[in-house]
């Protein structure tokens, strides 16, 4: 078990700066998820932590050990690769115990460890099969078992679920969470999938263009996004964000600092009749498109503010119909000129907006 | 209405029947040119060779005398032929083993990025594109006992001249050296391609597993390269067993039959001594040996070869 610290880490590939002066602490025993769109530098950070890439600047600490110049094998980490990277010529057992054999662990101890781990991940009856005879989920488990058997201080997982089908992915997600609880080891998990990030992480680190956008618990990221990028990245569909000018005539008395206003699609209401609820913006809108997903419906509507997504759990309205969209003042997220959510800004806005309650 | 339906059904059936027959014929029609060529230039000559191996014929005589298995019994009791078999096996196994092992080492070394490595790869490959006749001439000059480059270099460092091609002790080894020199380039290139197709994350996983280099080579690289190894070995064995040009030009099977190998022996008997039946019998034996080799390799190695 170990805390991980990145201190002023940068990485440059051929003058292309993919990681820009990042300082981070990953708590001991946490399940930390690095999430961001492709090319955001999350995999590079992971590979620098594993030791496959050397940072251009900065220090990396695992526990109380400075690992800058340590080879991957000496960092006391284990990694689950995106494509599993199982040794195709070895059996499941061979794969799991390969590292142990290399470290000259006695055969008896090896057998015991492999048996134990195989039991945990449910591979006992597949120990003598080669990876090509296994399903995607089973291969994933072999990769996990191979990592677990080393009893590392840190587990690194690089998009481990991206090759699985949707159903298996959901199942493996739960299994990984349980595994983390059982082992109590620090997990560093990279994904581009916000659902994985939200459902699995104790802490989420959102990255974009090699810069940390926000680091917080999943619910915090959802409720208090640090900037517009985080607000739009987490949540499905993403937060609707408009420039303040779009609200002119609809929402007066906005503070000077609020240059952008956003709200989440699920916080808005949609109905075929006007209700005139106090402390709420009501907008007469036209439905452009809708996705009926069973439990919920996602609308794309157009009104005087612009085109926005609305997520509703009520029975779907007909397409092309006109409707009324309501947005409570308290669910509005203001952002400053630099696209970050300024501290204290939101409260004052909500209060004032509520007081000025127009429309 | 019913009538129209019935007639439509009949039409459709007729249509389907004609479609079915053309669909059946089409594949055969398409491959027939290849089959004709294959039969004419592969099956027929093999059949004719087997037929000739049971006859005595000198190429010009209008009659071919049937002699049963006399050609074969004669061959098997012929001391020269036994030497030819031994030479062929030594030549084949030595040249294939050396070519493959040297190429593999070179490939491991050259499988990197950089101008020097690309240049080296191209340089090593260049002998492969030179015709065997030119290669033979070149090496005859290099290996000349009196004026050759090799002996000159040996003399420089104080080693006595070696009669590369003119002594029965050295001639076969010299020919193996030429075969290895010519074969290395192609083999190295194929090995490099094989090495590059091994996923990089496997090596990363092995690194995390604290794998020592030799173990990484034996447990990871070699098994992952086994399709390439298998391919190069089979091709190498079959080609080396049929060596002809270098022997014809450089040693003519000599001195004292020491470099006479299968195909050259067949050529000698067939086209110099005009013993067509006898040469055909040797050809049949070559065919059997090559078939057995191929079958053994496919059976034995295919079980141990890892195909992705």
Interface residues (C-beta under 8 A of the other chain):
Chain A: X50 X52 X71 X72 X73 X77 X78 X79 X81 X82 X83 X85 X86 X87 X88 X89 X90 X98 X99 X102 X103 X146 X150
Chain B: X199 X201 X202 X204 X205 X206 X207 X208 X209 X210 X211 X212 X215 X219 X220 X223 X224 X306 X308
